[in-house]
Amino acid sequence: MTKNSTLKLWDLLLKKQIQEKSHNTLRKTNFKPKDETIQLILAYARSVKAVKTSSNESILISLN
């Protein structure tokens, strides 16, 4: 019984340690989208306009 609970404890501690290391690695790594992606998103945002209808609903219209 002691051996089984010790193994469970080690397993739990190892999983927690691995999660913390991977979290710290992801936090330190700076992920940034490509400039092309940012420009595409901004271009789409500029080309879409919300228009209210007579029934007080807003619809999106693409101006392309």
PDB file of N, H, CA, C and O in Angstrom:
ATOM      1  N   MET A   1       0.824  -1.191   0.000  1.00  0.00           N
ATOM      2  CA  MET A   1       0.000   0.000   0.000  1.00  0.00           C
ATOM      3  C   MET A   1       0.866   1.251   0.000  1.00  0.00           C
ATOM      4  O   MET A   1       0.551   2.214  -0.700  1.00  0.00           O
ATOM      5  N   THR A   2       1.941   1.258   0.764  1.00  0.00           N
ATOM      6  H   THR A   2       2.197   0.476   1.332  1.00  0.00           H
ATOM      7  CA  THR A   2       2.822   2.421   0.807  1.00  0.00           C
ATOM      8  C   THR A   2       3.468   2.650  -0.551  1.00  0.00           C
ATOM      9  O   THR A   2       3.594   3.785  -1.011  1.00  0.00           O
ATOM     10  N   LYS A   3       3.874   1.558  -1.185  1.00  0.00           N
ATOM     11  H   LYS A   3       3.771   0.636  -0.812  1.00  0.00           H
ATOM     12  CA  LYS A   3       4.527   1.669  -2.476  1.00  0.00           C
ATOM     13  C   LYS A   3       3.567   2.277  -3.506  1.00  0.00           C
ATOM     14  O   LYS A   3       3.968   3.139  -4.288  1.00  0.00           O
ATOM     15  N   ASN A   4       2.334   1.845  -3.510  1.00  0.00           N
ATOM     16  H   ASN A   4       2.009   1.145  -2.874  1.00  0.00           H
ATOM     17  CA  ASN A   4       1.346   2.343  -4.454  1.00  0.00           C
ATOM     18  C   ASN A   4       1.084   3.830  -4.238  1.00  0.00           C
ATOM     19  O   ASN A   4       1.040   4.586  -5.209  1.00  0.00           O
ATOM     20  N   SER A   5       0.912   4.264  -3.013  1.00  0.00           N
ATOM     21  H   SER A   5       0.948   3.651  -2.225  1.00  0.00           H
ATOM     22  CA  SER A   5       0.644   5.680  -2.744  1.00  0.00           C
ATOM     23  C   SER A   5       1.870   6.535  -3.058  1.00  0.00           C
ATOM     24  O   SER A   5       1.738   7.678  -3.496  1.00  0.00           O
ATOM     25  N   THR A   6       3.061   5.981  -2.834  1.00  0.00           N
ATOM     26  H   THR A   6       3.168   5.053  -2.478  1.00  0.00           H
ATOM     27  CA  THR A   6       4.286   6.708  -3.166  1.00  0.00           C
ATOM     28  C   THR A   6       4.392   6.900  -4.668  1.00  0.00           C
ATOM     29  O   THR A   6       4.775   7.976  -5.129  1.00  0.00           O
ATOM     30  N   LEU A   7       4.059   5.875  -5.436  1.00  0.00           N
ATOM     31  H   LEU A   7       3.748   5.001  -5.062  1.00  0.00           H
ATOM     32  CA  LEU A   7       4.093   5.986  -6.889  1.00  0.00           C
ATOM     33  C   LEU A   7       3.083   7.017  -7.386  1.00  0.00           C
ATOM     34  O   LEU A   7       3.366   7.784  -8.307  1.00  0.00           O
ATOM     35  N   LYS A   8       1.922   7.025  -6.776  1.00  0.00           N
ATOM     36  H   LYS A   8       1.692   6.401  -6.029  1.00  0.00           H
ATOM     37  CA  LYS A   8       0.910   8.002  -7.162  1.00  0.00           C
ATOM     38  C   LYS A   8       1.384   9.424  -6.859  1.00  0.00           C
ATOM     39  O   LYS A   8       1.180  10.336  -7.661  1.00  0.00           O
ATOM     40  N   LEU A   9       2.014   9.606  -5.708  1.00  0.00           N
ATOM     41  H   LEU A   9       2.180   8.866  -5.057  1.00  0.00           H
ATOM     42  CA  LEU A   9       2.526  10.915  -5.335  1.00  0.00           C
ATOM     43  C   LEU A   9       3.610  11.363  -6.315  1.00  0.00           C
ATOM     44  O   LEU A   9       3.593  12.505  -6.775  1.00  0.00           O
ATOM     45  N   TRP A  10       4.550  10.478  -6.637  1.00  0.00           N
ATOM     46  H   TRP A  10       4.565   9.550  -6.264  1.00  0.00           H
ATOM     47  CA  TRP A  10       5.610  10.821  -7.595  1.00  0.00           C
ATOM     48  C   TRP A  10       5.018  11.159  -8.962  1.00  0.00           C
ATOM     49  O   TRP A  10       5.456  12.104  -9.619  1.00  0.00           O
ATOM     50  N   ASP A  11       4.044  10.398  -9.376  1.00  0.00           N
ATOM     51  H   ASP A  11       3.689   9.630  -8.843  1.00  0.00           H
ATOM     52  CA  ASP A  11       3.400  10.650 -10.658  1.00  0.00           C
ATOM     53  C   ASP A  11       2.741  12.030 -10.662  1.00  0.00           C
ATOM     54  O   ASP A  11       2.867  12.785 -11.627  1.00  0.00           O
ATOM     55  N   LEU A  12       2.047  12.346  -9.590  1.00  0.00           N
ATOM     56  H   LEU A  12       1.944  11.732  -8.806  1.00  0.00           H
ATOM     57  CA  LEU A  12       1.390  13.646  -9.471  1.00  0.00           C
ATOM     58  C   LEU A  12       2.413  14.783  -9.485  1.00  0.00           C
ATOM     59  O   LEU A  12       2.223  15.781 -10.181  1.00  0.00           O
ATOM     60  N   LEU A  13       3.493  14.635  -8.720  1.00  0.00           N
ATOM     61  H   LEU A  13       3.648  13.824  -8.155  1.00  0.00           H
ATOM     62  CA  LEU A  13       4.517  15.675  -8.663  1.00  0.00           C
ATOM     63  C   LEU A  13       5.219  15.863 -10.001  1.00  0.00           C
ATOM     64  O   LEU A  13       5.507  16.994 -10.394  1.00  0.00           O
ATOM     65  N   LEU A  14       5.496  14.775 -10.700  1.00  0.00           N
ATOM     66  H   LEU A  14       5.262  13.857 -10.381  1.00  0.00           H
ATOM     67  CA  LEU A  14       6.153  14.865 -11.997  1.00  0.00           C
ATOM     68  C   LEU A  14       5.250  15.550 -13.032  1.00  0.00           C
ATOM     69  O   LEU A  14       5.716  16.371 -13.821  1.00  0.00           O
ATOM     70  N   LYS A  15       3.971  15.208 -13.022  1.00  0.00           N
ATOM     71  H   LYS A  15       3.593  14.541 -12.380  1.00  0.00           H
ATOM     72  CA  LYS A  15       3.039  15.846 -13.953  1.00  0.00           C
ATOM     73  C   LYS A  15       2.957  17.344 -13.687  1.00  0.00           C
ATOM     74  O   LYS A  15       2.949  18.147 -14.620  1.00  0.00           O
ATOM     75  N   LYS A  16       2.895  17.715 -12.414  1.00  0.00           N
ATOM     76  H   LYS A  16       2.902  17.063 -11.656  1.00  0.00           H
ATOM     77  CA  LYS A  16       2.805  19.132 -12.057  1.00  0.00           C
ATOM     78  C   LYS A  16       4.074  19.869 -12.479  1.00  0.00           C
ATOM     79  O   LYS A  16       4.006  20.991 -12.982  1.00  0.00           O
ATOM     80  N   GLN A  17       5.222  19.242 -12.277  1.00  0.00           N
ATOM     81  H   GLN A  17       5.277  18.330 -11.869  1.00  0.00           H
ATOM     82  CA  GLN A  17       6.495  19.865 -12.641  1.00  0.00           C
ATOM     83  C   GLN A  17       6.596  20.042 -14.157  1.00  0.00           C
ATOM     84  O   GLN A  17       7.069  21.076 -14.628  1.00  0.00           O
ATOM     85  N   ILE A  18       6.162  19.057 -14.910  1.00  0.00           N
ATOM     86  H   ILE A  18       5.778  18.217 -14.527  1.00  0.00           H
ATOM     87  CA  ILE A  18       6.197  19.137 -16.370  1.00  0.00           C
ATOM     88  C   ILE A  18       5.261  20.239 -16.858  1.00  0.00           C
ATOM     89  O   ILE A  18       5.613  20.990 -17.768  1.00  0.00           O
ATOM     90  N   GLN A  19       4.084  20.343 -16.271  1.00  0.00           N
ATOM     91  H   GLN A  19       3.797  19.733 -15.532  1.00  0.00           H
ATOM     92  CA  GLN A  19       3.136  21.392 -16.659  1.00  0.00           C
ATOM     93  C   GLN A  19       3.699  22.774 -16.375  1.00  0.00           C
ATOM     94  O   GLN A  19       3.549  23.682 -17.192  1.00  0.00           O
ATOM     95  N   GLU A  20       4.347  22.946 -15.224  1.00  0.00           N
ATOM     96  H   GLU A  20       4.469  22.208 -14.560  1.00  0.00           H
ATOM     97  CA  GLU A  20       4.917  24.246 -14.888  1.00  0.00           C
ATOM     98  C   GLU A  20       6.038  24.620 -15.848  1.00  0.00           C
ATOM     99  O   GLU A  20       6.140  25.776 -16.259  1.00  0.00           O
ATOM    100  N   LYS A  21       6.881  23.656 -16.209  1.00  0.00           N
ATOM    101  H   LYS A  21       6.799  22.717 -15.875  1.00  0.00           H
ATOM    102  CA  LYS A  21       7.976  23.929 -17.137  1.00  0.00           C
ATOM    103  C   LYS A  21       7.439  24.315 -18.510  1.00  0.00           C
ATOM    104  O   LYS A  21       7.924  25.266 -19.122  1.00  0.00           O
ATOM    105  N   SER A  22       6.441  23.583 -18.996  1.00  0.00           N
ATOM    106  H   SER A  22       6.047  22.810 -18.498  1.00  0.00           H
ATOM    107  CA  SER A  22       5.894  23.902 -20.312  1.00  0.00           C
ATOM    108  C   SER A  22       5.180  25.246 -20.285  1.00  0.00           C
ATOM    109  O   SER A  22       5.238  25.989 -21.264  1.00  0.00           O
ATOM    110  N   HIS A  23       4.508  25.575 -19.182  1.00  0.00           N
ATOM    111  H   HIS A  23       4.461  24.971 -18.387  1.00  0.00           H
ATOM    112  CA  HIS A  23       3.829  26.865 -19.063  1.00  0.00           C
ATOM    113  C   HIS A  23       4.854  27.999 -19.064  1.00  0.00           C
ATOM    114  O   HIS A  23       4.659  29.015 -19.730  1.00  0.00           O
ATOM    115  N   ASN A  24       5.943  27.824 -18.320  1.00  0.00           N
ATOM    116  H   ASN A  24       6.102  26.999 -17.779  1.00  0.00           H
ATOM    117  CA  ASN A  24       6.982  28.857 -18.270  1.00  0.00           C
ATOM    118  C   ASN A  24       7.643  29.026 -19.628  1.00  0.00           C
ATOM    119  O   ASN A  24       7.965  30.147 -20.020  1.00  0.00           O
ATOM    120  N   THR A  25       7.850  27.944 -20.345  1.00  0.00           N
ATOM    121  H   THR A  25       7.589  27.032 -20.027  1.00  0.00           H
ATOM    122  CA  THR A  25       8.460  28.012 -21.667  1.00  0.00           C
ATOM    123  C   THR A  25       7.550  28.767 -22.621  1.00  0.00           C
ATOM    124  O   THR A  25       8.024  29.610 -23.383  1.00  0.00           O
ATOM    125  N   LEU A  26       6.266  28.486 -22.596  1.00  0.00           N
ATOM    126  H   LEU A  26       5.881  27.801 -21.977  1.00  0.00           H
ATOM    127  CA  LEU A  26       5.322  29.180 -23.472  1.00  0.00           C
ATOM    128  C   LEU A  26       5.209  30.657 -23.117  1.00  0.00           C
ATOM    129  O   LEU A  26       5.058  31.505 -23.997  1.00  0.00           O
ATOM    130  N   ARG A  27       5.283  30.957 -21.835  1.00  0.00           N
ATOM    131  H   ARG A  27       5.406  30.268 -21.121  1.00  0.00           H
ATOM    132  CA  ARG A  27       5.167  32.342 -21.411  1.00  0.00           C
ATOM    133  C   ARG A  27       6.398  33.147 -21.846  1.00  0.00           C
ATOM    134  O   ARG A  27       6.272  34.319 -22.200  1.00  0.00           O
ATOM    135  N   LYS A  28       7.578  32.531 -21.821  1.00  0.00           N
ATOM    136  H   LYS A  28       7.679  31.579 -21.533  1.00  0.00           H
ATOM    137  CA  LYS A  28       8.800  33.225 -22.208  1.00  0.00           C
ATOM    138  C   LYS A  28       8.911  33.378 -23.717  1.00  0.00           C
ATOM    139  O   LYS A  28       9.518  34.332 -24.203  1.00  0.00           O
ATOM    140  N   THR A  29       8.331  32.449 -24.457  1.00  0.00           N
ATOM    141  H   THR A  29       7.838  31.674 -24.062  1.00  0.00           H
ATOM    142  CA  THR A  29       8.406  32.504 -25.911  1.00  0.00           C
ATOM    143  C   THR A  29       7.405  33.525 -26.418  1.00  0.00           C
ATOM    144  O   THR A  29       6.234  33.501 -26.040  1.00  0.00           O
ATOM    145  N   ASN A  30       7.863  34.406 -27.259  1.00  0.00           N
ATOM    146  H   ASN A  30       8.815  34.426 -27.566  1.00  0.00           H
ATOM    147  CA  ASN A  30       6.985  35.438 -27.812  1.00  0.00           C
ATOM    148  C   ASN A  30       6.460  34.973 -29.154  1.00  0.00           C
ATOM    149  O   ASN A  30       7.182  34.984 -30.151  1.00  0.00           O
ATOM    150  N   PHE A  31       5.214  34.568 -29.175  1.00  0.00           N
ATOM    151  H   PHE A  31       4.628  34.559 -28.365  1.00  0.00           H
ATOM    152  CA  PHE A  31       4.567  34.188 -30.419  1.00  0.00           C
ATOM    153  C   PHE A  31       3.907  35.438 -30.985  1.00  0.00           C
ATOM    154  O   PHE A  31       3.203  36.159 -30.278  1.00  0.00           O
ATOM    155  N   LYS A  32       4.139  35.679 -32.247  1.00  0.00           N
ATOM    156  H   LYS A  32       4.710  35.093 -32.822  1.00  0.00           H
ATOM    157  CA  LYS A  32       3.577  36.862 -32.886  1.00  0.00           C
ATOM    158  C   LYS A  32       3.102  36.475 -34.276  1.00  0.00           C
ATOM    159  O   LYS A  32       3.817  35.778 -34.997  1.00  0.00           O
ATOM    160  N   PRO A  33       1.912  36.913 -34.667  1.00  0.00           N
ATOM    161  CA  PRO A  33       1.451  36.600 -36.021  1.00  0.00           C
ATOM    162  C   PRO A  33       2.281  37.355 -37.056  1.00  0.00           C
ATOM    163  O   PRO A  33       2.907  38.372 -36.756  1.00  0.00           O
ATOM    164  N   LYS A  34       2.270  36.837 -38.267  1.00  0.00           N
ATOM    165  H   LYS A  34       1.762  36.011 -38.511  1.00  0.00           H
ATOM    166  CA  LYS A  34       2.996  37.490 -39.348  1.00  0.00           C
ATOM    167  C   LYS A  34       2.359  38.845 -39.631  1.00  0.00           C
ATOM    168  O   LYS A  34       1.171  39.048 -39.378  1.00  0.00           O
ATOM    169  N   ASP A  35       3.155  39.767 -40.156  1.00  0.00           N
ATOM    170  H   ASP A  35       4.120  39.602 -40.362  1.00  0.00           H
ATOM    171  CA  ASP A  35       2.627  41.085 -40.510  1.00  0.00           C
ATOM    172  C   ASP A  35       1.556  40.974 -41.587  1.00  0.00           C
ATOM    173  O   ASP A  35       0.610  41.762 -41.606  1.00  0.00           O
ATOM    174  N   GLU A  36       1.701  39.996 -42.490  1.00  0.00           N
ATOM    175  H   GLU A  36       2.469  39.356 -42.475  1.00  0.00           H
ATOM    176  CA  GLU A  36       0.690  39.787 -43.534  1.00  0.00           C
ATOM    177  C   GLU A  36      -0.667  39.465 -42.921  1.00  0.00           C
ATOM    178  O   GLU A  36      -1.698  39.966 -43.370  1.00  0.00           O
ATOM    179  N   THR A  37      -0.655  38.627 -41.896  1.00  0.00           N
ATOM    180  H   THR A  37       0.182  38.220 -41.531  1.00  0.00           H
ATOM    181  CA  THR A  37      -1.892  38.232 -41.234  1.00  0.00           C
ATOM    182  C   THR A  37      -2.553  39.435 -40.573  1.00  0.00           C
ATOM    183  O   THR A  37      -3.766  39.618 -40.665  1.00  0.00           O
ATOM    184  N   ILE A  38      -1.757  40.238 -39.917  1.00  0.00           N
ATOM    185  H   ILE A  38      -0.771  40.090 -39.842  1.00  0.00           H
ATOM    186  CA  ILE A  38      -2.294  41.430 -39.258  1.00  0.00           C
ATOM    187  C   ILE A  38      -2.898  42.372 -40.291  1.00  0.00           C
ATOM    188  O   ILE A  38      -3.977  42.925 -40.081  1.00  0.00           O
ATOM    189  N   GLN A  39      -2.200  42.553 -41.403  1.00  0.00           N
ATOM    190  H   GLN A  39      -1.323  42.104 -41.574  1.00  0.00           H
ATOM    191  CA  GLN A  39      -2.695  43.443 -42.454  1.00  0.00           C
ATOM    192  C   GLN A  39      -3.995  42.921 -43.057  1.00  0.00           C
ATOM    193  O   GLN A  39      -4.893  43.709 -43.354  1.00  0.00           O
ATOM    194  N   LEU A  40      -4.114  41.596 -43.243  1.00  0.00           N
ATOM    195  H   LEU A  40      -3.385  40.956 -43.001  1.00  0.00           H
ATOM    196  CA  LEU A  40      -5.351  41.022 -43.773  1.00  0.00           C
ATOM    197  C   LEU A  40      -6.527  41.244 -42.824  1.00  0.00           C
ATOM    198  O   LEU A  40      -7.631  41.572 -43.257  1.00  0.00           O
ATOM    199  N   ILE A  41      -6.284  41.065 -41.545  1.00  0.00           N
ATOM    200  H   ILE A  41      -5.387  40.798 -41.193  1.00  0.00           H
ATOM    201  CA  ILE A  41      -7.348  41.268 -40.558  1.00  0.00           C
ATOM    202  C   ILE A  41      -7.778  42.727 -40.530  1.00  0.00           C
ATOM    203  O   ILE A  41      -8.973  43.021 -40.480  1.00  0.00           O
ATOM    204  N   LEU A  42      -6.820  43.640 -40.563  1.00  0.00           N
ATOM    205  H   LEU A  42      -5.849  43.401 -40.604  1.00  0.00           H
ATOM    206  CA  LEU A  42      -7.156  45.063 -40.561  1.00  0.00           C
ATOM    207  C   LEU A  42      -7.896  45.470 -41.830  1.00  0.00           C
ATOM    208  O   LEU A  42      -8.827  46.275 -41.780  1.00  0.00           O
ATOM    209  N   ALA A  43      -7.482  44.912 -42.968  1.00  0.00           N
ATOM    210  H   ALA A  43      -6.727  44.259 -43.009  1.00  0.00           H
ATOM    211  CA  ALA A  43      -8.163  45.230 -44.226  1.00  0.00           C
ATOM    212  C   ALA A  43      -9.607  44.742 -44.192  1.00  0.00           C
ATOM    213  O   ALA A  43     -10.509  45.440 -44.654  1.00  0.00           O
ATOM    214  N   TYR A  44      -9.830  43.555 -43.653  1.00  0.00           N
ATOM    215  H   TYR A  44      -9.097  42.987 -43.278  1.00  0.00           H
ATOM    216  CA  TYR A  44     -11.201  43.044 -43.546  1.00  0.00           C
ATOM    217  C   TYR A  44     -12.022  43.927 -42.601  1.00  0.00           C
ATOM    218  O   TYR A  44     -13.172  44.255 -42.890  1.00  0.00           O
ATOM    219  N   ALA A  45     -11.424  44.302 -41.479  1.00  0.00           N
ATOM    220  H   ALA A  45     -10.489  44.035 -41.244  1.00  0.00           H
ATOM    221  CA  ALA A  45     -12.151  45.127 -40.509  1.00  0.00           C
ATOM    222  C   ALA A  45     -12.545  46.467 -41.117  1.00  0.00           C
ATOM    223  O   ALA A  45     -13.612  46.997 -40.809  1.00  0.00           O
ATOM    224  N   ARG A  46     -11.696  47.018 -41.975  1.00  0.00           N
ATOM    225  H   ARG A  46     -10.828  46.587 -42.225  1.00  0.00           H
ATOM    226  CA  ARG A  46     -12.012  48.297 -42.623  1.00  0.00           C
ATOM    227  C   ARG A  46     -13.082  48.138 -43.705  1.00  0.00           C
ATOM    228  O   ARG A  46     -13.807  49.084 -44.013  1.00  0.00           O
ATOM    229  N   SER A  47     -13.175  46.933 -44.280  1.00  0.00           N
ATOM    230  H   SER A  47     -12.586  46.165 -44.030  1.00  0.00           H
ATOM    231  CA  SER A  47     -14.094  46.753 -45.410  1.00  0.00           C
ATOM    232  C   SER A  47     -15.491  46.308 -44.979  1.00  0.00           C
ATOM    233  O   SER A  47     -16.387  46.212 -45.816  1.00  0.00           O
ATOM    234  N   VAL A  48     -15.687  46.040 -43.714  1.00  0.00           N
ATOM    235  H   VAL A  48     -14.959  46.117 -43.033  1.00  0.00           H
ATOM    236  CA  VAL A  48     -16.988  45.574 -43.232  1.00  0.00           C
ATOM    237  C   VAL A  48     -17.670  46.705 -42.477  1.00  0.00           C
ATOM    238  O   VAL A  48     -17.053  47.417 -41.684  1.00  0.00           O
ATOM    239  N   LYS A  49     -18.950  46.847 -42.745  1.00  0.00           N
ATOM    240  H   LYS A  49     -19.451  46.269 -43.389  1.00  0.00           H
ATOM    241  CA  LYS A  49     -19.714  47.912 -42.091  1.00  0.00           C
ATOM    242  C   LYS A  49     -21.014  47.328 -41.557  1.00  0.00           C
ATOM    243  O   LYS A  49     -21.665  46.533 -42.235  1.00  0.00           O
ATOM    244  N   ALA A  50     -21.395  47.720 -40.342  1.00  0.00           N
ATOM    245  H   ALA A  50     -20.866  48.366 -39.791  1.00  0.00           H
ATOM    246  CA  ALA A  50     -22.660  47.291 -39.760  1.00  0.00           C
ATOM    247  C   ALA A  50     -23.744  48.285 -40.161  1.00  0.00           C
ATOM    248  O   ALA A  50     -23.575  49.497 -40.023  1.00  0.00           O
ATOM    249  N   VAL A  51     -24.856  47.758 -40.658  1.00  0.00           N
ATOM    250  H   VAL A  51     -24.994  46.774 -40.771  1.00  0.00           H
ATOM    251  CA  VAL A  51     -25.975  48.600 -41.098  1.00  0.00           C
ATOM    252  C   VAL A  51     -27.225  48.147 -40.356  1.00  0.00           C
ATOM    253  O   VAL A  51     -27.536  46.957 -40.309  1.00  0.00           O
ATOM    254  N   LYS A  52     -27.935  49.106 -39.779  1.00  0.00           N
ATOM    255  H   LYS A  52     -27.683  50.073 -39.817  1.00  0.00           H
ATOM    256  CA  LYS A  52     -29.187  48.768 -39.089  1.00  0.00           C
ATOM    257  C   LYS A  52     -30.310  48.694 -40.103  1.00  0.00           C
ATOM    258  O   LYS A  52     -30.399  49.517 -41.014  1.00  0.00           O
ATOM    259  N   THR A  53     -31.157  47.709 -39.936  1.00  0.00           N
ATOM    260  H   THR A  53     -31.085  47.041 -39.195  1.00  0.00           H
ATOM    261  CA  THR A  53     -32.309  47.550 -40.815  1.00  0.00           C
ATOM    262  C   THR A  53     -33.531  48.174 -40.153  1.00  0.00           C
ATOM    263  O   THR A  53     -33.467  48.648 -39.019  1.00  0.00           O
ATOM    264  N   SER A  54     -34.617  48.165 -40.863  1.00  0.00           N
ATOM    265  H   SER A  54     -34.669  47.780 -41.785  1.00  0.00           H
ATOM    266  CA  SER A  54     -35.838  48.763 -40.307  1.00  0.00           C
ATOM    267  C   SER A  54     -36.388  47.956 -39.133  1.00  0.00           C
ATOM    268  O   SER A  54     -37.183  48.472 -38.346  1.00  0.00           O
ATOM    269  N   SER A  55     -35.977  46.706 -39.009  1.00  0.00           N
ATOM    270  H   SER A  55     -35.332  46.287 -39.648  1.00  0.00           H
ATOM    271  CA  SER A  55     -36.438  45.884 -37.887  1.00  0.00           C
ATOM    272  C   SER A  55     -35.468  45.948 -36.699  1.00  0.00           C
ATOM    273  O   SER A  55     -35.498  45.090 -35.817  1.00  0.00           O
ATOM    274  N   ASN A  56     -34.606  46.979 -36.689  1.00  0.00           N
ATOM    275  H   ASN A  56     -34.581  47.676 -37.406  1.00  0.00           H
ATOM    276  CA  ASN A  56     -33.627  47.218 -35.613  1.00  0.00           C
ATOM    277  C   ASN A  56     -32.615  46.075 -35.456  1.00  0.00           C
ATOM    278  O   ASN A  56     -32.093  45.860 -34.362  1.00  0.00           O
ATOM    279  N   GLU A  57     -32.346  45.369 -36.500  1.00  0.00           N
ATOM    280  H   GLU A  57     -32.770  45.543 -37.389  1.00  0.00           H
ATOM    281  CA  GLU A  57     -31.290  44.359 -36.486  1.00  0.00           C
ATOM    282  C   GLU A  57     -30.105  44.902 -37.262  1.00  0.00           C
ATOM    283  O   GLU A  57     -30.274  45.601 -38.261  1.00  0.00           O
ATOM    284  N   SER A  58     -28.917  44.581 -36.804  1.00  0.00           N
ATOM    285  H   SER A  58     -28.780  44.013 -35.992  1.00  0.00           H
ATOM    286  CA  SER A  58     -27.714  45.000 -37.520  1.00  0.00           C
ATOM    287  C   SER A  58     -27.248  43.859 -38.414  1.00  0.00           C
ATOM    288  O   SER A  58     -27.238  42.696 -38.009  1.00  0.00           O
ATOM    289  N   ILE A  59     -26.868  44.207 -39.619  1.00  0.00           N
ATOM    290  H   ILE A  59     -26.876  45.151 -39.948  1.00  0.00           H
ATOM    291  CA  ILE A  59     -26.298  43.220 -40.533  1.00  0.00           C
ATOM    292  C   ILE A  59     -24.939  43.736 -40.976  1.00  0.00           C
ATOM    293  O   ILE A  59     -24.713  44.945 -41.030  1.00  0.00           O
ATOM    294  N   LEU A  60     -24.047  42.825 -41.291  1.00  0.00           N
ATOM    295  H   LEU A  60     -24.231  41.843 -41.248  1.00  0.00           H
ATOM    296  CA  LEU A  60     -22.720  43.193 -41.755  1.00  0.00           C
ATOM    297  C   LEU A  60     -22.685  43.182 -43.269  1.00  0.00           C
ATOM    298  O   LEU A  60     -23.153  42.240 -43.909  1.00  0.00           O
ATOM    299  N   ILE A  61     -22.131  44.230 -43.828  1.00  0.00           N
ATOM    300  H   ILE A  61     -21.751  44.995 -43.308  1.00  0.00           H
ATOM    301  CA  ILE A  61     -22.004  44.336 -45.273  1.00  0.00           C
ATOM    302  C   ILE A  61     -20.524  44.455 -45.610  1.00  0.00           C
ATOM    303  O   ILE A  61     -19.826  45.309 -45.064  1.00  0.00           O
ATOM    304  N   SER A  62     -20.051  43.609 -46.495  1.00  0.00           N
ATOM    305  H   SER A  62     -20.618  42.915 -46.939  1.00  0.00           H
ATOM    306  CA  SER A  62     -18.671  43.683 -46.959  1.00  0.00           C
ATOM    307  C   SER A  62     -18.606  44.667 -48.105  1.00  0.00           C
ATOM    308  O   SER A  62     -19.360  44.541 -49.070  1.00  0.00           O
ATOM    309  N   LEU A  63     -17.727  45.638 -48.020  1.00  0.00           N
ATOM    310  H   LEU A  63     -17.114  45.741 -47.236  1.00  0.00           H
ATOM    311  CA  LEU A  63     -17.645  46.705 -48.995  1.00  0.00           C
ATOM    312  C   LEU A  63     -16.699  46.375 -50.144  1.00  0.00           C
ATOM    313  O   LEU A  63     -16.323  47.278 -50.892  1.00  0.00           O
ATOM    314  N   ASN A  64     -16.312  45.149 -50.309  1.00  0.00           N
ATOM    315  H   ASN A  64     -16.617  44.415 -49.702  1.00  0.00           H
ATOM    316  CA  ASN A  64     -15.398  44.779 -51.396  1.00  0.00           C
ATOM    317  C   ASN A  64     -16.132  44.609 -52.673  1.00  0.00           C
ATOM    318  O   ASN A  64     -15.525  44.298 -53.697  1.00  0.00           O
TER     319      ASN A  64
END
